[in-house]
Amino acid sequence: MSSTSTDPTTTGTTTADTTMNGTATDTTAGTSGEPAVAEASLRAALSTRARPARATARAASVAFSWRAMRKIRHVPMQLFDVTAFPIMFVLLYTYLFGGALAGSPSAYLQGLLPGILVMTVCWITMYTGMGLNTDISKGVFDRFRSLPIWRPAVLVGMMLADTARYLMASAVIITVGVVLGFRPDGGPLGVVAAVALLLAFSFSLSWVWTALGLRLQTPESVMQMSMTVLFPLTFASNVFVATETMPGWVQAVVANNPITHLTTAARGLMHGSVDAGAVGWVVAWSLALVAVFGPLTMRLYRAER
């Protein structure tokens, strides 16, 4: 036998059902007519494990670096600028200008290759800002900023991944150079030291394009602005010819160019005649770039786009 009582002051209906053996079962229903979930069932469904610890700055940076590297797997053309371009630069400049400027391509290659290495890697740094701007345009970056992680992890991770690309381009250029006849007098240690100095400067230079990537509206505008800066920096230097062969007023400009300092330092390290002054200038330029554009980039990162 069954009886039903309804309280108009409540939103639900209580039904008492008596079974054949006299046991009563109370079920509370909501306005939708479906039974409410018991508290014990809710507790059983919830996880009882402790919340995972917050990611450290290092772990977060490595995670975003790995994300940037995995993008190459889906877009292999991203490797074109670190493989095909360096090979073309070395071949073209060696055999086009070698005979006229040094008497033979082999002689010209000894001084040219460190300069081509510097020019190529510095040009590649612009893609840091372009990749960042692409993420911003797609709305992915806003989701990253909302995560409970170390703030600069997204930016540092991208630049660490780009550093791996710089290292890949360096390996390609040096390998091609050795095949063509490049013989560094400084040996393997000198080559490694030159590449390490180049990577440190390139990482610092990447902060400039990162700031532009946060400020400008499209990846194309980031590329145009980067090329406007990099083109005169790399060509108005001693990458292709010695500074002493230039007019006096040009020498004054070229001698104070950071690319000139980096090229001179790389040549000295590779050929066993270290120019301490050039190395010191490169370190100073690197620290200055990070000191200026690092805080500026973080300020733009925190600001609303």
NUROKOL-25697 format. One record per residue (C-alpha): residue number from 1; residue in three letters; chain; y, x, z. Coordinates in nm, 3 decimals. Each point is the difference from the previous one (the first is absolute). Last residue first. Example, Ala and Ser with C-alpha at 12.3 -4.5 7.8 and 13.67 -1.06 7.14 Angstrom:
BEGIN
2	SER	A	-0.106	1.367	0.714 .
1	ALA	A	-0.344	-0.137	0.066 .
% end
This chain:
BEGIN
305	ARG	A	4.301	4.654	-2.601 .
304	GLU	A	0.039	-0.037	0.376 .
303	ALA	A	0.058	0.329	0.174 .
302	ARG	A	-0.281	0.184	0.183 .
301	TYR	A	-0.104	0.198	-0.310 .
300	LEU	A	0.362	0.077	-0.091 .
299	ARG	A	0.045	0.162	0.342 .
298	MET	A	-0.332	0.180	-0.035 .
297	THR	A	0.107	0.140	-0.338 .
296	LEU	A	0.332	0.119	0.139 .
295	PRO	A	-0.176	0.166	0.294 .
294	GLY	A	-0.226	0.197	-0.240 .
293	PHE	A	0.269	0.053	-0.265 .
292	VAL	A	0.227	0.232	0.192 .
291	ALA	A	-0.231	0.201	0.227 .
290	VAL	A	-0.283	-0.006	-0.256 .
289	LEU	A	0.223	0.136	-0.276 .
288	ALA	A	0.155	0.261	0.231 .
287	LEU	A	-0.340	0.125	0.118 .
286	SER	A	-0.119	0.044	-0.358 .
285	TRP	A	0.322	0.173	-0.111 .
284	ALA	A	-0.022	0.243	0.293 .
283	VAL	A	-0.365	0.079	-0.073 .
282	VAL	A	0.084	0.061	-0.366 .
281	TRP	A	0.295	0.220	0.094 .
280	GLY	A	-0.219	0.208	0.232 .
279	VAL	A	-0.257	0.048	-0.276 .
278	ALA	A	0.276	0.116	-0.237 .
277	GLY	A	0.131	0.250	0.257 .
276	ALA	A	-0.347	0.130	0.077 .
275	ASP	A	-0.066	0.082	-0.365 .
274	VAL	A	-0.369	0.088	0.004 .
273	SER	A	-0.109	0.253	-0.261 .
272	GLY	A	-0.376	-0.064	-0.031 .
271	HIS	A	0.002	-0.176	-0.335 .
270	MET	A	-0.080	-0.350	0.124 .
269	LEU	A	0.226	0.020	0.304 .
268	GLY	A	0.294	0.137	-0.198 .
267	ARG	A	-0.037	-0.254	-0.277 .
266	ALA	A	-0.018	-0.287	0.249 .
265	ALA	A	0.310	0.121	0.188 .
264	THR	A	0.202	0.039	-0.320 .
263	THR	A	-0.107	-0.346	-0.117 .
262	LEU	A	0.089	-0.157	0.336 .
261	HIS	A	0.342	0.165	0.013 .
260	THR	A	0.072	-0.103	-0.358 .
259	ILE	A	-0.112	-0.357	0.075 .
258	PRO	A	0.238	-0.001	0.296 .
257	ASN	A	0.291	0.077	-0.236 .
256	ASN	A	0.254	0.243	0.147 .
255	ALA	A	-0.069	0.278	-0.252 .
254	VAL	A	0.006	-0.249	-0.288 .
253	VAL	A	0.355	-0.111	0.069 .
252	ALA	A	0.149	0.348	0.039 .
251	GLN	A	-0.208	0.124	-0.292 .
250	VAL	A	0.151	-0.270	-0.221 .
249	TRP	A	0.349	0.129	0.079 .
248	GLY	A	-0.102	0.355	-0.091 .
247	PRO	A	-0.174	-0.081	-0.328 .
246	MET	A	-0.382	0.014	0.008 .
245	THR	A	-0.232	0.296	-0.062 .
244	GLU	A	0.007	0.108	0.366 .
243	THR	A	-0.154	-0.334	0.111 .
242	ALA	A	-0.329	0.087	-0.168 .
241	VAL	A	-0.140	-0.255	-0.244 .
240	PHE	A	-0.236	-0.297	0.012 .
239	VAL	A	-0.016	-0.110	0.366 .
238	ASN	A	0.322	0.181	0.093 .
237	SER	A	0.192	-0.321	0.061 .
236	ALA	A	0.217	-0.251	-0.184 .
235	PHE	A	-0.314	-0.157	-0.151 .
234	THR	A	-0.158	-0.110	0.329 .
233	LEU	A	0.311	-0.121	0.181 .
232	PRO	A	0.161	-0.149	-0.311 .
231	PHE	A	-0.303	-0.224	-0.066 .
230	LEU	A	-0.086	-0.074	0.363 .
229	VAL	A	0.313	-0.194	0.096 .
228	THR	A	0.033	-0.233	-0.300 .
227	MET	A	-0.379	-0.019	-0.016 .
226	SER	A	-0.011	-0.137	0.355 .
225	MET	A	0.267	-0.261	-0.075 .
224	GLN	A	-0.184	-0.118	-0.310 .
223	MET	A	-0.334	-0.010	0.177 .
222	VAL	A	0.137	-0.199	0.294 .
221	SER	A	0.168	-0.242	-0.243 .
220	GLU	A	-0.334	-0.053	-0.174 .
219	PRO	A	-0.173	-0.072	0.332 .
218	THR	A	0.243	-0.290	0.057 .
217	GLN	A	0.260	-0.102	0.260 .
216	LEU	A	0.131	0.323	0.147 .
215	ARG	A	0.035	0.071	0.373 .
214	LEU	A	-0.355	0.040	0.129 .
213	GLY	A	-0.113	0.199	-0.304 .
212	LEU	A	0.315	0.210	0.021 .
211	ALA	A	-0.085	0.098	0.358 .
210	THR	A	-0.353	0.084	-0.109 .
209	TRP	A	0.144	0.205	-0.288 .
208	VAL	A	0.189	0.223	0.244 .
207	TRP	A	-0.292	0.017	0.243 .
206	SER	A	-0.215	0.138	-0.282 .
205	LEU	A	0.213	0.315	-0.003 .
204	SER	A	-0.137	0.096	0.341 .
203	PHE	A	-0.360	-0.041	-0.119 .
202	SER	A	0.088	0.199	-0.311 .
201	PHE	A	0.142	0.285	0.210 .
200	ALA	A	-0.313	0.020	0.216 .
199	LEU	A	-0.226	-0.024	-0.305 .
198	LEU	A	0.185	0.285	-0.173 .
197	LEU	A	-0.029	0.224	0.306 .
196	ALA	A	-0.373	-0.071	0.017 .
195	VAL	A	-0.037	0.068	-0.374 .
194	ALA	A	0.174	0.338	0.035 .
193	ALA	A	-0.212	0.096	0.303 .
192	VAL	A	-0.321	-0.096	-0.182 .
191	VAL	A	0.100	0.208	-0.302 .
190	GLY	A	0.085	0.300	0.217 .
189	LEU	A	-0.329	-0.028	0.185 .
188	PRO	A	-0.193	-0.021	-0.328 .
187	GLY	A	0.144	0.328	-0.130 .
186	GLY	A	0.359	0.115	0.028 .
185	ASP	A	-0.016	0.160	-0.345 .
184	PRO	A	-0.045	-0.344	-0.160 .
183	ARG	A	-0.178	0.029	-0.338 .
182	PHE	A	0.082	-0.277	-0.250 .
181	GLY	A	-0.207	0.051	-0.316 .
180	LEU	A	-0.037	-0.339	-0.168 .
179	VAL	A	-0.302	-0.097	0.214 .
178	VAL	A	0.188	0.107	0.313 .
177	GLY	A	0.293	-0.218	-0.100 .
176	VAL	A	-0.220	-0.302	-0.063 .
175	THR	A	-0.153	0.037	0.346 .
174	ILE	A	0.341	0.051	0.161 .
173	ILE	A	0.140	-0.313	-0.164 .
172	VAL	A	-0.299	-0.220	0.087 .
171	ALA	A	-0.014	0.118	0.363 .
170	SER	A	0.372	-0.063	0.045 .
169	ALA	A	-0.034	-0.351	-0.144 .
168	MET	A	-0.281	-0.075	0.247 .
167	LEU	A	0.202	0.133	0.292 .
166	TYR	A	0.294	-0.217	-0.100 .
165	ARG	A	-0.237	-0.299	-0.016 .
164	ALA	A	-0.123	0.075	0.352 .
163	THR	A	0.363	0.014	0.110 .
162	ASP	A	0.042	-0.345	-0.152 .
161	ALA	A	-0.262	-0.133	0.240 .
160	LEU	A	0.188	0.158	0.291 .
159	MET	A	0.321	-0.157	-0.129 .
158	MET	A	-0.153	-0.347	-0.003 .
157	GLY	A	-0.138	0.043	0.351 .
156	VAL	A	0.336	0.123	0.131 .
155	LEU	A	0.173	-0.308	-0.134 .
154	VAL	A	-0.247	-0.254	0.137 .
153	ALA	A	-0.040	0.188	0.329 .
152	PRO	A	0.379	0.016	0.062 .
151	ARG	A	-0.007	-0.298	0.239 .
150	TRP	A	-0.304	0.084	0.209 .
149	ILE	A	-0.213	-0.312	-0.009 .
148	PRO	A	0.017	-0.362	0.116 .
147	LEU	A	0.012	-0.142	-0.356 .
146	SER	A	0.309	-0.194	-0.112 .
145	ARG	A	0.131	0.287	-0.214 .
144	PHE	A	-0.322	0.005	-0.199 .
143	ARG	A	0.034	-0.367	-0.088 .
142	ASP	A	0.352	0.058	-0.129 .
141	PHE	A	-0.128	0.288	-0.213 .
140	VAL	A	-0.243	-0.218	-0.190 .
139	GLY	A	0.277	-0.220	-0.141 .
138	LYS	A	-0.068	0.102	-0.361 .
137	SER	A	0.346	0.154	-0.046 .
136	ILE	A	-0.038	0.199	0.322 .
135	ASP	A	-0.333	0.142	-0.112 .
134	THR	A	0.156	0.103	-0.333 .
133	ASN	A	0.293	0.163	0.181 .
132	LEU	A	-0.240	0.214	0.200 .
131	GLY	A	-0.185	0.108	-0.313 .
130	MET	A	0.326	0.092	-0.172 .
129	GLY	A	0.130	0.191	0.300 .
128	THR	A	-0.313	0.215	0.017 .
127	TYR	A	-0.010	0.030	-0.380 .
126	MET	A	0.314	0.216	0.010 .
125	THR	A	-0.198	0.286	0.154 .
124	ILE	A	-0.176	0.065	-0.333 .
123	TRP	A	0.310	0.173	-0.138 .
122	CYS	A	-0.004	0.249	0.286 .
121	VAL	A	-0.366	0.075	-0.071 .
120	THR	A	0.067	0.069	-0.368 .
119	MET	A	0.309	0.217	0.050 .
118	VAL	A	-0.154	0.219	0.272 .
117	LEU	A	-0.322	0.061	-0.193 .
116	ILE	A	0.195	0.062	-0.321 .
115	GLY	A	0.201	0.263	0.187 .
114	PRO	A	-0.310	0.168	0.142 .
113	LEU	A	-0.149	-0.002	-0.353 .
112	LEU	A	0.303	0.145	-0.177 .
111	GLY	A	0.011	0.344	0.155 .
110	GLN	A	-0.348	0.117	-0.092 .
109	LEU	A	-0.007	-0.234	-0.303 .
108	TYR	A	0.277	0.193	-0.174 .
107	ALA	A	-0.215	0.312	-0.021 .
106	SER	A	-0.296	-0.194	-0.143 .
105	PRO	A	0.217	-0.191	-0.248 .
104	SER	A	0.135	0.325	-0.147 .
103	GLY	A	0.334	0.175	-0.035 .
102	ALA	A	0.150	-0.153	0.310 .
101	LEU	A	0.258	-0.256	-0.115 .
100	ALA	A	-0.076	-0.050	-0.371 .
99	GLY	A	-0.377	0.046	0.014 .
98	GLY	A	-0.047	-0.213	0.310 .
97	PHE	A	0.230	-0.287	-0.100 .
96	LEU	A	-0.225	-0.233	-0.201 .
95	TYR	A	-0.340	0.135	0.111 .
94	THR	A	0.059	-0.001	0.374 .
93	TYR	A	0.233	-0.302	0.007 .
92	LEU	A	-0.238	-0.225	-0.189 .
91	LEU	A	-0.326	0.105	0.164 .
90	VAL	A	0.123	-0.009	0.360 .
89	PHE	A	0.190	-0.327	-0.041 .
88	MET	A	-0.288	-0.172	-0.180 .
87	ILE	A	-0.249	0.096	0.271 .
86	PRO	A	0.234	-0.119	0.274 .
85	PHE	A	0.053	-0.334	-0.178 .
84	ALA	A	-0.370	-0.076	-0.053 .
83	THR	A	-0.122	0.043	0.359 .
82	VAL	A	0.251	-0.097	0.268 .
81	ASP	A	0.198	-0.250	-0.209 .
80	PHE	A	-0.315	-0.158	-0.139 .
79	LEU	A	-0.149	-0.056	0.345 .
78	GLN	A	0.177	-0.334	0.041 .
77	MET	A	-0.178	-0.106	-0.320 .
76	PRO	A	-0.311	-0.048	0.213 .
75	VAL	A	0.135	-0.334	0.132 .
74	HIS	A	-0.279	-0.157	0.208 .
73	ARG	A	-0.130	0.327	0.139 .
72	ILE	A	0.355	0.130	0.032 .
71	LYS	A	0.073	-0.286	0.240 .
70	ARG	A	-0.262	0.146	0.231 .
69	MET	A	0.227	0.298	0.067 .
68	ALA	A	0.283	-0.223	0.120 .
67	ARG	A	-0.233	-0.187	0.235 .
66	TRP	A	-0.135	0.330	0.133 .
65	SER	A	0.354	0.108	0.085 .
64	PHE	A	0.058	-0.333	0.169 .
63	ALA	A	-0.304	0.057	0.221 .
62	VAL	A	0.094	0.365	0.065 .
61	SER	A	0.346	-0.106	0.121 .
60	ALA	A	-0.147	-0.267	0.229 .
59	ALA	A	-0.253	0.242	0.150 .
58	ARG	A	0.265	0.267	0.061 .
57	ALA	A	0.248	-0.237	0.161 .
56	THR	A	-0.272	-0.139	0.222 .
55	ALA	A	-0.156	-0.338	-0.066 .
54	ARG	A	0.027	-0.249	0.286 .
53	ALA	A	-0.323	-0.031	0.196 .
52	PRO	A	-0.238	-0.277	-0.099 .
51	ARG	A	0.015	-0.311	0.222 .
50	ALA	A	-0.284	-0.008	0.253 .
49	ARG	A	-0.310	-0.199	-0.090 .
48	THR	A	-0.046	-0.357	0.125 .
47	SER	A	0.049	-0.158	-0.339 .
46	LEU	A	0.067	-0.375	0.004 .
45	ALA	A	-0.269	-0.245	-0.109 .
44	ALA	A	-0.165	-0.017	0.344 .
43	ARG	A	0.333	-0.071	0.164 .
42	LEU	A	0.062	-0.290	-0.236 .
41	SER	A	-0.345	-0.145	0.061 .
40	ALA	A	0.051	0.015	0.376 .
39	GLU	A	0.332	-0.182	-0.035 .
38	ALA	A	-0.169	-0.292	-0.175 .
37	VAL	A	0.110	-0.085	-0.351 .
36	ALA	A	0.159	-0.347	-0.027 .
35	PRO	A	-0.207	-0.278	-0.156 .
34	GLU	A	0.134	-0.140	-0.329 .
33	GLY	A	0.175	-0.342	-0.009 .
32	SER	A	0.317	0.139	-0.146 .
31	THR	A	0.195	-0.107	0.306 .
30	GLY	A	-0.210	0.223	0.214 .
29	ALA	A	-0.342	-0.063	0.142 .
28	THR	A	-0.133	0.072	0.348 .
27	THR	A	-0.377	-0.028	0.043 .
26	ASP	A	-0.156	-0.113	0.324 .
25	THR	A	-0.382	-0.016	0.023 .
24	ALA	A	-0.174	-0.227	0.254 .
23	THR	A	-0.366	0.044	0.094 .
22	GLY	A	-0.186	-0.324	0.082 .
21	ASN	A	-0.336	0.088	-0.157 .
20	MET	A	0.060	-0.221	-0.305 .
19	THR	A	0.336	0.154	-0.062 .
18	THR	A	0.329	-0.122	0.129 .
17	ASP	A	0.298	0.073	-0.222 .
16	ALA	A	0.344	0.021	0.153 .
15	THR	A	0.277	0.008	-0.256 .
14	THR	A	0.346	0.125	0.070 .
13	THR	A	0.268	-0.060	-0.263 .
12	GLY	A	0.290	0.239	-0.067 .
11	THR	A	0.376	-0.011	-0.017 .
10	THR	A	0.048	-0.131	0.353 .
9	THR	A	0.223	-0.271	0.137 .
8	PRO	A	-0.196	-0.275	-0.174 .
7	ASP	A	-0.308	0.076	0.207 .
6	THR	A	-0.310	-0.125	-0.178 .
5	SER	A	-0.327	-0.083	0.171 .
4	THR	A	-0.334	-0.023	-0.179 .
3	SER	A	-0.332	-0.121	0.139 .
2	SER	A	-0.354	0.068	-0.121 .
1	MET	A	-0.343	-0.139	0.089 .
% end
